[in-house]
Amino acid sequence: MKEHSNCGIGVVANINNIPQHQIVRDGIKILNRLEHRGGSLRDGSGDGAGLLVQIPKEFFKEKVGIHGDYHVAMTFLPKDEVLRKTCIDIISEEISLAKSTILAEREVPIKEEILGTSAKKSLPYIYQYFIKVPQNENDFFVYKLRKKIEKRISAKGILKKEFYFASFSNKTVVYKGLITPKQFHEFYIDLSEESFKSAYVMVHQRFSTNTLPSWDLAQPFRIVEHNGEINTINGNTAWIEARKNDTYSKEYSKEQIEEIFPLTSPENSDSANLDSVVEFMMCTGKKLPEIITTLVPQAWEKNDTLEQKLKEYYEAKSLVMEPWDGPAGLITSNGDEIFASLDRNGLRPMRYTITKDNKLIISSEMGVLDTEFPKIAYSGKLSAGEFLHLDLIEQKLLTRDEIIEKIISGTDYKEETKNLKKYNNIGEVKATLSTEEVEELLHRYSYTKEDIDMSIEHLAKEGKETVASTNYDAPLAILDEENPRLFFDYFKQKFAQVTNPPTDSIREKSIFSITSYFGGKKNLLDSKEDRGTIYQFSSPIIVNEYLEELKQLNSVIISTEFKDNMEDSLKNIIETAISNAEENKNIILSDKNTNRSIPMLLSVSAVHHALVEKGLRGRVGLAVESGEIREITHYALLIGYGADLVNPYLVLEYLAVKNLDTTKYLNAVDSGIQKIMSKMGISSVASYRGAKIFESIGLSRNLCDKYLGNTSSDLEGLDIEDIQKEVIFREKAEYSYKKSIGEFIALKSGLAHKNSYEMIKKLHSAISSNDYKEFKEYSHNFHEIKGTLRDYFTLNKNPIPLSEVESEESILKRFVAGAMSFGALSKEAHETIAIAFNSIGSLSNSGEGGEDTDLDGVSDFDEIKQQLTSH
């Protein structure tokens, strides 16, 4: 597959809302100029391209003889005739049951022969239904009808990739597929007809990042087109489904809404799931500007330039919905309006041009449509969190103030936050335990001297994490047979890859938010409904005093202690949490005053996911009181698996009895959490919560599916019975807070390290003496230290004749250096890489920044010249 960049999006619109075929041609031209933004296979199949237009009434009157108000269902049906008949029968039955009528239907004319092999193989049967619904029925009626059809067909085992409604609307229709932009106009024959007119066209060129290309996942979707990634998608979709029992309004009963759920699907891409939620909110009465600014709000908390009334609006919405966080350029439309916006970081380009003849052009780059300079009335770009709104009914491009007024008018959002109780940062924590009691607890929780020195005291003294090498060379937890490890140690952080960049929690701190809430979430459809007090904290890490106060406020404290059977105890904890959540009681999980406890991470995850599954998680807060926590990663894991608040009671007691700075420690933890979030390009802890941005190493598939929300586990291992043994084994290991086990600093009697002082000394000796025998001895000793997976690999030694082996020169020709620009690398480093690769006959890459033109010789130049795309 050719890799280019992230997706290309665009829209061209006649502000006066006059349908024209020229607008359609302009839209296709924009799509063609976004071709470099997409991916394509060598066989000519595309990653996905499409356009959304207003229903071309004149065109459909010509083709099927209908007029007036009707809905067009653009349908992808299975190629298999039996499956297709099943779908067609269900569609007809449900439309009839809804007292609606199929006015006409047609097979969409296409030119199949121009498709690539892969696209042709998965090509659906593309069909259009023209449906008349009863007079005065609203969008929700039609939405519910479509969902019923989809559910019945899904129940037959027919996948979304086989059957899919690309659109089902009385205002818009979507044409899309695994087509390249150059194929688009020719493939969909309808688009070339002069009577095919629209006042605007939304276009999208897809570059697949987190899902494989398929016809249904091409964009635009029914309302949304998206350029970017929702990095918190796992958490967002879980939180949405957790609302199924608590979402209703005067217009739509709980029973009606439950029939619609689930809103999201694991078959969907992140963008498709976002579109599903936008569509649900729109069909239940919300306006597009409100929907998008709720789901993808700008960074408002630290922005002193924002109007107070807008801050009040965003604060009210934060009680309803957690942000769908990640780089996002969004263009959305319901047929009557177009709303374009950027995420809080502004990590996707969004340019716009307004011409003197009232044409609006928005795209992910400039120059997508030829526009003579004298005809341009205004041009600009959206910045982080900004938006642009075209109202086609009023035929007006709204100003920022008009958009804000339209979003917040008619509602007192300050009133919606009247039940919000805010807690300020507390000063120094006072000890409630004696030094002896604290030391006893340190022994109970198996603290080591490294935990105390590097993870606790250093933060309290320096106000920041210990600087350490990224080369963690102690054995993986699953491979360490001699030292029982904490459950936390079986998880590794994920980090931003492909086209979603990490953020900088220091230089971009203004966009970060770790404000946390304890209590039930507001009703998605009726945010005015009183759901009791919600407690707001400036950080998810709270002090002992605040937790004791929360225990008295409509909360139940559930002990995580177990004696003989961990799983039975965990099931009891889950049942207790569910029964209390049904009574709207907040949950506090505690391992305080226990002799032996279930790992807190396992308890939190099991309870959180059980409540999500029951549709109860949105009703209650979930807090943790634990003496097990000692590292910043532990806090991130607990939050990532669903905890609203975390109270490290033992760490705070230790700092208090030692007269160390608890405020400095807590600030360091906050900074550390934000740093971990930033690695995945996440800026809001509300989005990070429950998103499970981790993978497990050495936990069984059964354990991950049952209690850890289907966390990925490429290397299977321990089940819950094994975790129980590990906990008991750790009790007997006699760890001491006065003694190091050599996890971070190698010790002769501690954890094995591949790069210990002795090993490095041996390597240096072998190299300086040029003694191959000594090097082989080093190599043997290195591989004898079993700490990584490769140490357990054995070479399959079946030698073949050297004459059958490809030559060294031939192999080296295929070596390619990574594309690192001059500027990202120093002049010396950039040239050294070029010289080295040229000397062995391989290829170095200049990177998008090019190379220094003032180079000494041919050997300094890069063989691959990477071109910079003009975004």
N, C-alpha and C positions, 0 to 999 in steps of 0.2 A: 504494500500500500504506500502511495506517495503521502508524505506528511507535510503539511504546510503550517497552518496556524489555527487559532480557534475560529469558531463559526462566523459567517458573515450574515448580517441582517440589514434590512432596509425597508423603507416605505416611501412611496410617492403618492401624493394626494392632491386633488383639486379642492382647495379650501372652500369653494362655493358649492361643493357637493354635487357637481355636474358629472354624471357618468359619461365616460369617453373611452373609445377603444384605444386612443393614443396613450392613455394612462396605463392600460394593460401592456402595450408595447414598451412603454418606459419601464414598467416593473420588470419585464423580462430582460430588458437591457441592463438594469441594475443587477439582476441575478447573474447574468453573464459576466459582469465585471467583478463579481464576488467569487468567481470560480476558484481563484487562488486560495480562498479561505477554506475550501472543503477538501475532503479526502476522496480518492478514487482508486479503484483496482486497475490492474493492468488490462483486464478484459473490457474496460470502458464502463463498468458499473460505478455509480456514485455512492457517496456516504448518505446522500439524501438532499433533496432540494424541493422547494415548494412555494406556492403563493396562496394568499387568502384575498378574496375579492368580495365586493358586494354581489348579491345575487343578480345576474344579468337578465332582468325580466324580459326585455325585448328578444334576447337570444332564445330563451326557453319557450317563449310564446311561438316563435318560429319552429322550434324543434318538436315540441310536444303539445302545442296548442292550448296552453293554460295561461291564465292571468289572475290578477287579484293577489290576495295574501295566501301564501302557502309556505311550507317548510321543505327545504331540499336536504335529503339525507345522502351525502356522498359516502358510498359504502364500498369497502374492500371485502369481497366474498371469497370463500375458498375456491381454488381451482378444481378440487375434487367434486364431481357432480353430486355424489350422495350427500356429502357434507354441505354443499351449497344449497341443495334442496331443503335440508334440515333448517338452515339459517333462514331461507326465504319463507318457509312455512311459519316459523316462529315470528318473524317480522310481520307477516300478514295477520296472524292471529292476534298479536298484541296491539297492533294498530286498530283492528276491529273491536277488541275488548275496550279500548280507550275511546270508543265511539268516534273514531277518526276515519278518514278515507284516503286511500291511495288514488290520487287524481291521475297520475301517469307514472311511468317508469321507463328508463332507457339504459342501454349499455353504453358506457362512455367510449366514444371512438378513440382508439389509440393506434400508434404505429409501433408494434411490438418488436419488429425486426431490428430497430436501431439500438435496442438495449444491449448491455453487456451480458455475458453468460450468467453471472451470479444474479443480477437483477432480473433476468428473464426467468431463471429457475424459481425464484420466489414471488414472481409477479402474481398479484391477486386478480380476481375477476372484478373489474371496476364498474360499479353500477350506481345509478341515481334513482331515488324514490322522490316523488313529489306528493306531499302529504297535506291534507286539509284537516286541521284539528277543530273541535267545537269552538264556536264563537265565544269570545271573552275569556278563554283559557289563557293563563299566563305562561311565562317561560318555565316555571317550575313543573307545570303539567307535562310539557314536552320533554324536559330533562328527566323526569320520573319515568316517562314512557321509554325513552332511550335506555335508561339504566335497567329497566325490567327486561328489555330485549337482550341486552348484553349479559345480564345474569343468567337468563334461561339458556342462552347459547353457550356460555361458559360452563354451565352445569352439564352440558352434553360432552364436555371434554374438548371442545374446540378452542384452540388457543387464540389469544389476541393477535398474534402474527398471521392468523388465517382469516379471522373475521374482525372488522374494525370499522367504526363510523369515523371517517376523517372529519366530517362536520355534520351537524343536524340542526339547521337554523332557518329562520324565515328572513334573515338579513345577510348572511355571509355563506360562502361555499369555499372549500379548500381543495386545491389540486396539488398533489405532492407524490413523492415516491423515490425509489433508488435510481434517480436520474441525474445526470450531470446537467449543469445549466445550458450547455450547448445543445443537449438533446431535448430540453424541456418544451420549447415551442413546437418542435416537430412531433414529439411523442403525444402530447395532448392536443389533438386536432382542433378542439373547441376554441382554443386560445387564438387561433389565427383568423377567426371569423370577425368581420367588421361589426356585427351586431353584439358581439361579446364585449359589454361595456361595464365599467365600474368607475366610481369617483376616486377610489384609491386601491392600491395594491400593496400588500405586505409580502415581502419575499425573505427567504431563508436559505442559506447554503450551509449544510451541516458538515462539521468535522467531528466524527465520533470519538469520544474520550472514555466515557465510563460504561458504554453499552455497544454491542455490535450493531452495525447498520441493519435496518429492516424497513419495510414499506410503512408500517404504522408509526415508527419513531422518527420519520422524516418530519420536518417542520415547514411552515407554522402548524401548531396544533389548533384546536377549535377557537382559542382566544389569544393564546400567548405564543410569541416567538422569543427565543432566549439564546443569548450568546454568553456562555460561561459555564460554571459548575456550581451546584449547590453542595458545598462541602459538608453540610450538616444534614444531608438528606435522610440518613437513617433515623436520626432523632426527630426530624420534622414529621416524617410520615408516621412514626410511632405516636407522637403527641396528637396528631390529627385523629388517628383511629381511636385513641384513648378518649376522645370527646364524644363518641357515638351515643352514650347514654345521657349526656348533659348538654346537648345542642338542640334548641327548639326556640320557638317564638310564638307570638299571638297568631301569626299567620300559618305557621308550620308546626304541627304537633311533634312530640318526641317519637311517636310511632311512624309518622311520615318520614322523618329524618332517618330513623333506623333502617327503613326500607332502602334508603339511598346508599348507606355505608356497605362495604368499605369504599372510601373515596380514592385511595391510592392502591397501587399494585406493584409487586416485585418485578412484574414483567415490564413495567414502565421505566423509562429513563428518569433522571432527576427533573428534567424539563417537563416531561409528560405528567409527572406527579404534581408539579407546581401548577400546570395548566388545569388539572382536575380540581384542585382546591380553589383556584381562581374562578372556575366555572361554577362550582358549588355555591360559593359566596355570591356570585353575580345572580344566579338563578333563584337565590333566596332573598334577593332585594337589595344587596349592597351595590354601590357604584364603583366603577373601575378605579378612579383615583384613590378612594378609600381602601379598596382591596389591596392595591399594590403598595401603598404606603404603610399598610398594616403588616403585610408579609415581608416586604423589603424596605424597612424604614431607613432614613438617613441617620447618621451618627448625631444624635441630638443632645445627649446628656451633658457633654462638655463643650457644646457649641454656644458660646455667649452671644453670638450675633443673631440667633434664632428668636423670633417673636415669642413672647410668653404663651400666647394662646396656642401656638403650634407645639411648643414644648408640652403643654398640658394635654394636647391631643395625642402626642406620641407616648406620653406616660400612661394615659388611659389605655391605649392600644397594647402597650407592653404587658398589661394585665390580662389581655385576651389571647395574644399570640406571640410566640417566640419568633425571632427573625429567621427567615430562610437565608442563611448566610453563605457568602462566597462571591466570587466575581460574577457580576450579572449585568448585561445590557439587555433591557426588556422593552419590547414593543407589544402592546396589547390592544385589542379592538373588539367591540361588540356589534359593529356595523354602523353605530351612530356616533362613535367617538374613537379617537386614537390617543393612547397614552404611552409615552416613551419615558423611560427612567433608567437611572444608573444606581448600582449598589452603593453602600456607605463608604466603600473604599475607592470607588471610581476606577476599578481595575479593568474596565473594558471601554474602548473608544465609542463615542456616539456623537456624530457630527450632523448638523442640520443646515439647510439653506431654504430661505423663503424668497420666491421670485416676485417681481412686480406684477406678473399676471396671475398671482394668487395660487402658486403651486408650492407645496411643502415637500421637501426631500430630506429624509433622515436615513443615515446609514452608519455602518461601522467604519467607514472611511470617506475621504473626500473624492470627488471626481467620478462618482458612479453614474452620473448623468451629465452629459455636456450642457453647460449653462453659460451663456455669454455674460461676461462681467457686468456690462451695463444693465442687464436684466435682473441682477441680484439686488433685492431690497435689503436683505440681511442674512448674515451667516454666522454660525458660532458652534460651540460644542457644549455638551452637558458635562458638568463637574460632578464629583462624588455626591450622591444622594439627591441630585437635581432631577427635574421632570419637565416634560413638555406635553401640552394637552390641546388637541384639536377637537372642537365640538362641531360635528358635521351638521347637526340640526340647526344650530345657531349660525353656522358657517363662519366660525370665528376661532382664531388661534388665541388661547387665553394667556394672559400675562401671569407671572408667578403669583402676584397678589390675588388675582382672580381665581387661580387654581386653589390656593390655600383657602380662600373664602368659600369656594365650592365644596371643599373637603370638610371644613369644620362648621359651616353655617348650620344654625338650627339646633345645635347640641351644646350643652354646658359640660365640657369634658372635665372640668374641675369637680363637678358634682359626681362624676363617675369614679373619682378617686377618693371620695370622702371616707371610705372604709379602709384606706391605706394608712397603716401605722408605720412610721419611719424610725429606724434605729440608727443613731449616729455611731461613729467609731468610738470605742471605749479607750480609756487610758491604760495605765499599767494594770495587769492582772494581779490580784492579791491571792496568796496561797491559802488554801483551805485544808491542806494536808501537811503533815510534818515531813521532815527530810527522810526519816526512817520509813514512813508509809510510802513516799514516792519511790524510794530505792527498792522497796519490796515489790511495787508494781512494775518497775523497770525489769526486775527479774521475772515476774509473772508473764510479761509480754516479750521476753527474750531479746531485750535491747543489747546491742554490742557497743563497744567503745567508739567504733566508727560511726554508728548511728548518732551517738551523743556529740562527738567532736565535729563531724563533717556535715551532718544533716540538721542538727538542732542548734548547738552553741554557735557554730560559724554564722548562721543566719541571724541569730540574735546579736552577735557582736559586730558583724560586718554589714548586715542589712542586704545581703545578696548571697546567691548560691556559690558553693565552692567551684573554682575553675578547675576543670579536669579534662583529661584527654577523651576524645570520642572513641578511642580504641579500648572498649571495655572487653578485657580478655579473660575475665573469670568465667568458669563454666556456666553454660545455660542451666537454669534451675532444674529442668527435666533430666539433665545429664550429670547433675551433682549428687552422687549417691551417698556421700559422706556427710554432707551438711544440709539438713532439712531447711528448706527455704520458705519464705512467706508466700502466700497465694498471689500477692501483688507481682511477684517476680516472674510469673508465667505469662506476663503480658508485655508487649512492645508497642510503642507509639507508632502510628502511621504518620506520614508527612506528605506535603503537597507534591504532586507529580503532574506530568503532562502539561496542561496549559493553565492550571490554577496555581498561581504563585503563592508562596508564604508571605506573610506580612511581617512588619517590623514593630514589635511591641514597645520598643523604646522611642524610635523616631516618629512612629505613627500612633503614639499613645492616645491621641485625641479621638480616634475612632473606636477604641477599645472600651468595653463595658463589662464589669463583673458584678453589677447590681443583681441581687438575688431576692427572690420572694418565697415566703412560706405561707401556704394556704391554697385553697382551690383556685383554679383559673376562672376568669369571667366567661360568661356564655358567649360563644362565637356569634350567635345571631341576635342576642339581646344583651348587650354589655351593660345596660342600665339595671338589670336584675341584681338584686342584693344577694350576694353569696357569702356574706359574713366578712370578718376582718381579714385582710391580707397584710402580712408583715414584711416590710422591705428592709434589706440590709445592704450596705455598700459593698459587701464581699460575701462570697459563699462560705467563708471561714469565720465562725463565730466563737466568741469567748464563753467560758463556762457560765458566767453570770447570766448571759442572754439565753443560753439553753435551759437553765433552771427556770427562767421566767416562762419560756415557751411550753415547758412541761405542765404548767398550770393553766394553759390556754387551749382548751378543746383538743388536747392531744392524748395519745395513748403511748406509753413507753413499753416497747417489746424487747425483752432480753434475748440476746443471740447465744445464750449459753446452751451447751449440749453436754450430756454425760456419756452415754454409751453408743447412740446412733445419730450421727450427724444429719442424715437425710430425713429421718422421722422428725427431728427437731426443726429442720428447715421447713418441712411441710406444715408443721404446726404454726410456725412464724407466718408463713404465707396465708394460712387460713385466718389467723388472728388479724392480720393486716387487712384482708378482704372484708371481714365482718365489720371492722371499725371504719373502713373507708365507705362502706354502704351507709354508715351513720354520719358521714362527713367529718370524721375525726382524723386530725393530722397524725402521722406516724413518726415516732422517734425510735430508731433502732439503737440499742445500747449494749455494749459489752462490759459496762462498768459493773463492779461487784460480782464478777464471774470468775470461776476457777478455770474454766476451759470454754472457749467460744468458737462458733463457726466463723471462719474468716469474714470480716466485715464486707469486703467487696462481693463475696458470694451472696451474702444475705441481702445487701442492697439491690444487687442486680435481680435476684430471684423475686423479691417483693415488687420492685419497679415493673418488671415485665409481666408479672402476674396481674398487677393492677391495670396495666395497659391492655392486656388481653380481655379483662373483664369490663373495660370501658370506665374504670373508676379512677385512674391515675390523675385525671384533671380535676378531681374533686378535692384532693388533699395535698398537703405538703409532706415531704419525706426528708427527715433529718437524721444525722448520724452522730452518735456520741461514742468515741472509740479511743482506746489506749494503744491500739495496734498501729496507728498512723505515725510515720516518722519521716518520710521523704515527700518532696513536692509531687513526684509522680503518683504517690498514693492518693493525694488530694484530687489530682486530675482524673485518676481512674474512678474514684467514688462518684465524682460529678458526672463523668462521662457515662457511667452506668446508672444514672438516675437520681442521685442525691441532690436535694435543693440546698441543704446546708450541711456543713461538716464541722464538728466540734472535736478538736484533738485534745481532750481534757487532760491527758497525762503529760503531754509535751508542755502545755501551759502551766500545769502544776510544777513541773520540773524547773522551768524557767523562773517561776515565781520564787521557789525556795532557794534558787541559786542567785536571786537578785539580778537576773539578766533581763534585757530589754525585750519585753513581749511585743510591744508596738513595732519595733524594728523587725522582729521575727515575722509577725503577721504581714507586714508590708512586703517583706522578702518573699513570702509564700504567694501573696497576690501577684507579684511580678513574675514569679516562676510559673504560675498557672497561665498567665497571659502569654508567656514565652512558649509554653507547650501548645496553647491554642493557635498561636501565630504560625507554628510549623505547618499547620494544615490550612492556613489562610482564613482562620476563623477569628472574629473580632468580638463576638458577644458570648458571654458564658451561658446565657439563656438558650442560645443555639447549640452550644457545645454539650449542654446537659442532655444525657440520654442518647447522644449521637454515636457512642461506642467507637471512637476513632482509634481503635486498638486492634491488634490481632493477638491470638494466644499461641504460645509455643509449648506443646507438650500436654495439652488438655484434650480429653476425649470429645468426639463429636456429640456424643450423648449428653455430656455435661454442658457443652456450649449451647446446644439446641434447647435443653430443658430449662436451664437457669441463667444463661448468659446472652439471651436474645440473639441466638444464631451467630455469635461471634465466629469469625473465620479461624480455623485451626488446621493449617496444612500439615503440621506434624502432630498426629494424635498421641495420646498418652494417658494421663491420669483421669480416673472417674471419681465420683464423690467419695467412694470408699477409700480410695488412695489418698485423697485430700485429708480425710479423717486420720489416717495413719500418719501422714506428714505432720499434722498438728500435734499429735501425741508424741511423735518422734522428736519434734522440736522442744517439747516440754522437758524431755529427758536429756537433751543435748547440753544442758547446763551452760547456755550462753550467759555472758556477764557483761554488764554495762561498763565494767572496768577492764575488759579484755577485748582486743580486736581479733576478728576472724580472718583478716587479710583480704577483704573483698575488694577494696579500692587500692590499698597499698600492700604489695606482695610481702608475705611473711613465710619463713621456712615451714612453720607449723600450721599455716592457714590454707585458704583456698588456693588451688593450683592456678598459676598464671603462665600463659604461653610466653609472655614478654617480661618475665621477671628479670631482676638485675643479673642473676647468674646466667640466664639464657642469652641476654644481650651481650654480656661479657664474652661468652663462648663464640657468638657470631662475630664480634669485632676481632677476636683473636684469630679465627679461621680466615677472615678476609685479609687482615694485616700480614699474616704469615703466608697467605696464598696456599694454605694446606687443605687440599681437597678431602683428605681423610678426616681431618678435624671438622670440616664442614659437614661431612656425612654423619659424624657423631652428633653434631648439633641438630641436624635435620631429624635424625632418629629420635633424639630426646624431645624435640619439638612435637612430633606426632604422637609420642607416647603420652603426652598430657592431653587427656580426653576432655575437651571443653566445648568443642564445636561439632556440628554434624559431620563435617568432612573428615574428622578424625576417625569416624566409624566406617568410612568408605574403604574398599579394597580395590586395587587395580585388577582388571581382568587381563592377565598376562598371556595373551595368545599372539606371540610375535609374528609379523609378516615380513617378507623380504624387503630390504631397503629400496629395491628397484621399483616396488609398487607404491612407495611413499612419495607424495608430492614434494617437490624441491622447496628448500627454504626460501629461495628467491621468489618462487611463484606464490607461496603463502603470504609473504610479506607485502606483496602488491595489493592484497585485499585489506591490509590494516589501514584504519582511518582514525585520525585524531578527533577528539570532541571539538565542537564548534564554539570556541571561546574567543571573544573579540579582543582586539587590541584596544586597551582601555579597561576592559574587565580584567585582562592580564597586563602585567607590565610589559614594556617594550622588550626587555631582556628575555622574559619568560616566553613571550609570543614568538620571538625569533628563534629561541633555542628549540622549541617544539618543532618549528618548521625545518630547521637544519637537521634535527635528529631524524625526522620522518623522511626527509628527502634523501638522507644518507643511506637509508636501508631500502629505498625504492618504494616507500609507502606514501600515503596521502595525508597532508595536514589541511585543516580547514580554517579559513580566515575568520569565520564568525561574521555576524551581521555588521559588526563595526568596521569591517575591512581590515587593511593592513597598512603599515607605515610605508609611504611611497619612497622614502629615502633609505633604502636598504643597500647593504654593501654588495651583495652578489646574488646570483640566481638561486643559490642554495637557501637563501633567507626567505624566498617567496613561498606562499602557500599554493599547493596544487589545486585545491578546491576554493573557489571564490564564491562565498555565500552572498546572495543579494538581499538587501533590506526591503521588506515589503512596506509600501507607504500606507500606514494606518491613519 
